């Protein structure tokens, strides 16, 4: 389960990580803004598998 963050990215409700529509990690709230933790956001290991979706109501 997730929600959309202030930038429109999918955010994990448990950890708070945010992902763009292409599956790349855009934010890890627990990570420092510089050093190894900041590089973790750009790591391919921090990405999610993307699936086609459609919004309907």
Number of C-alpha atoms within 10 A of each C-alpha: 7 14 13 13 14 8 10 12 20 21 23 15 12 8 11 16 21 26 24 17 14 13 17 19 23 18 19 19 12 11 15 12 12 8 9 10 13 15 12 16 22 14 11 11 10 16 17 15 7 12 8 6 7 5 4 4 3
